[in-house]
Amino acid sequence: MQSRHYVLTVSCPDGVGLVAAVSGLLASWGGWLTEVSNHSDPDTKRFFMRNEIAAESLPFGIEEFRQGFVPLARRHDMDFAIRDSGTPRRVVVFVSRQDHCLVDLLHRWRTGELRFDLRAVVSNHPDTRAYVEHHGVAFHHIPVPADDMGRAEAFARIERLLAAEATELVVLARYMQVLPPLLCERYAGRILNIHHSFLPSFAGGQPYRQAFERGVKLIGATSHFVTPHLDEGPIIEQDVIRVDHGDTVEDMIRLGRDVEKTVLARALRYVLQDRVLVNGNRTVVFR
């Protein structure tokens, strides 16, 4: 089991001496760097960094770390975050009727492969209740009517639930509803979606049908952060699988489900480990 550590992530305007400034400050505290990653983007002129620091090497806790880092951050106009690996993220998973991604995530969560604090599962259908509650997880059936007033009331209930659980991360595990713009903005960079297509190709609700009609030879899946613009958020992870002329739409759906599960799990792992930094409508992923 990996020892407890702090994860420091930084995003700022690029410049000379940033790595030295950060590592020098950590060294002055006695901080033992166990993993260091950085990236300089020549297009946006921004610098991105992720550091892991052994918690036992520091003479103080995370709040003192945060306060001590502020002067350096102000000097270089840094956006930064510091997180304790010993405190798992509070996660709520959303699902509709198709449960393959949910089942996969629950298995990885139960076995400890993915470490997070699963607060609840929310669904607009009751189909997965028994399976979720069998795992000792709270299940909330919140139907989403088609009319505007009904939808507004349903998502108001969802927002109250997310607030009550102090939710840090939302995972849409094939949740077939479009989230309201305000909810997307309130949880910007904290809602993961799995789309059953290799975006930006074949966006929308029936990508496998579109792929079949175009006669593609590769189908894929994309995990991305959700924004108010449908299926256009920053992409975290993608993968593909080969198909051929003999595969039907049903074959593509079956094969695609395997890709969807693995792509969503990988993307969630990267986010849980603070390996994903947003760079405009793109991401920097320190694998």
N, C-alpha and C positions, 0 to 999 in steps of 0.2 A: 504494500500500500504506500502511495506517495506521501511524503511528509508534508505537513502543513506549510503553506507559503502564501505570500501576498502577490497578487497580479496587478502590475501597474501598466495602464495603457495611456498613450499620449498621442495627440494629434495637434499639429501646430504649423505655422508658416515655416517653410524650409530655410535652413541657414547653416552656417559653419559652427561647429562646436557643440551641437545639440547632444550627441551621444556622450561626449566628454562631460558636459554639464550634468547630465542625469546620473551617469555612472560615478562621477566624482562625488556628487552629493550622497549617493547611496554608500559609497566606500567610506565617506567621512562618518557615517553612522555605524559602520561595521557590517553593512548589508552584504550578504553572500548571494551573488547573482547565479542562479542555477539554469536560467534560460534567457536568452536575449535575441530579439528579432526586431528588425527595423526596415523601413521602406521609404524611399524618396520618390515622389511622383513628379516627373518633369513637366507634366501638363498642367496640373493644378498648383504646382509649387508648394505642395504640402509634404510634411514629414510625419511618419507614423512609427510608433514604437510599442513593443510589448516586452515587459520584463517580468520574470519570476524571481522573487527574493525569499530565501528561506526565513520563515517567521522567527525561528529561534535565534537567528543571527543578529536580530535587532534588539536594542535595549528598551523598546517601548512598543505600544500596541498600534492598531490601525488608525485610530483617531489622531494620535500624535504624529504618525506618518503623514496623514493627510494634511494636517496643519503645517508640518515642517516643509512639505513640498510646495505649498502655495506661493511663497516668494519667488521660487524658481519659475513656477508656472506663469506668474504675472510678468516676469521679466521677458519671457519668450512667447507670450500670448498663447499659452498651451491650454487646450481642453484635455483634462486628464481624469482618470478614474482609478481607484484603488480598491481591490476586493480581497477578502479573506477566503482562501480555498476551503477553510473549515466550515463556512456558512453556506449551505446549499441554496440555490435560487428557488424562489417560490413560483411554481408553475401551474397554470391551468390549461388543460387540453380541451379543444373544441372538436366535435366530430358530428357527422350526419349519419347516414345509414351504412356507408361502406366503411368497414372496421379494420381493414388490413393494416393501416398505419397505426391506428390506436393499439391494436393487439401487439404489434411489434414494439412500440414504445413502452407499453406496460411490462412486457417481458424484459426489456433492457433495464427498465427502472427497478423491477422486482429483483433482478439478479445483481444489481449494483453496477452494471456496465455503464449506464448513464446515471449520474448522481445528481438528483434534484429533489426538492420538496414538493411532491405532487399534491396540490391542495384540492383539486376537484376536476371532474370531467363535465363539460356542458354539451348538451345536444339538443337539436330541434326535433329529434325523434326519440322514442323510448327504447328502441331496439337493443341498445348496448347496455342497458341498466344492469341486468343480472351479471353480465361479465365484469363490469366495472366494480360493482359492489362486492363481488366475489373476491376481488383484490383488496377490499377494505378501503376503497376510495369513494368519496362522496360523489353522487351523480345528480345532476340538475337537468331536468327536462324542461326546456324553455322553448315552446313552439314559436315560430316566427311567421305570423300571418302575412298574406300577400298585400293587404291594404296598408297604406302609409301609417295610419294611427296605430294599428296593431303592431307593425314593425317597430315603431318608435317606442311603444310600451315594452316590447320584448327586449330591445337593446338597452333600455333604461334599467330593466331588471338585471341584465348581464353586467352593466357597468357597476351597479350597486354590489353585485357579487364579487367582481374583480377588486373593488375597493375594500370590501370587508375582508377579503383574503390577503390584502396587501400584495397583490400579484405583481411579480417582477417580470414575468415572461409568459406570453400566450402562444400556444402552438396550435395551429389549424391543421388537424390531421384528417384532411378531406372533409372540411366543414363547408358545405355547399351553399353558403350565404355570403352576400357582399356586405362587408362591415360598413357602418356609417362613417363618413369622413371625420367627424369629431372624435370618434373612438380611435381611428387610425392615427390621428394627430396626437391624441393624449398619450398613446402608447407607441409613439414613433420609435423605430429601432428596437422594439420589444415584442413584435408580433411576427412569428414565422409562419409561412404558408408553404404547402407542397402543391405544386401545379403539375398535372399529368401531361406535361409537354416540355420540350426543350425550348423554353422561351428565348427570344421573342416570337418564335414561330408558333402558330396554332394556339393563340390565346383564346380565352372564352371557355364555354362549358362542354364542348364535344371535340377535343383535340384528336382523339384516336380516330373518329370518323373522318375528320379533316385529313389526317395523315394517310389513312387508307385511300381516300379519294385522290390524293396526290401521288400515291404509289411510292412513298418514301421507303428507304432501305434501313433507316435508323429511326427509332423512337426513343424518347427520353423523358426525364423528369427534372424539375427545377424547384429548388427551395429558395425563397426570397423573403425579404422583409416586406410587410404589407404597408402600402401607402393609400391615400385616397384615390389614386389612379389605378384601376383594376389591372392586375398582373404586370405592373410596370415598376415595382419596387426593386431596390438593390438586390442583385443576385448573390446568394451565399454559396450554393453548391449545385452541380448538375452532373448527370451521367446519362449514358445511352445504352441501348441494346439493339442488336441487328435483327431485322425482319426481312422477309422476302415475299415474292409474288404469291406464294401459297398460303400466306397467313391471312386470316379473316380479321374483321374488326374485333371479334371476341378473342381471338388469339393475341392481338395487340394489347387489348385490355388486360388479359392475364399476364402477359410478359411485362407490361408496364407497371403492374402493381408491385412486382419484385423490385423494380428500379425505384419506384416512389418510396418504398419503405427504407431502403438503404440511403437514399439521398436525404430524406428528412432526418434520419438518425444521425448522419454525419454532420449535417448543418446544425442540428441541435447540440451535438457535442462541441463543435467549434464555438458556438455562442456561449454555452455553459462554461467553457474554459477561457472566455474573454479573448478569443482568437480572431474575432471579426470586428473591424472598424469600418465605419461608413465613410466613403469618399465621394461626396456628391450623390449621384445615382449609381455608383459602383461601390464595391467593397474591397478592402484589403483583408485577406484571410491568411493568418500566420499558422500554417499547418504544422 
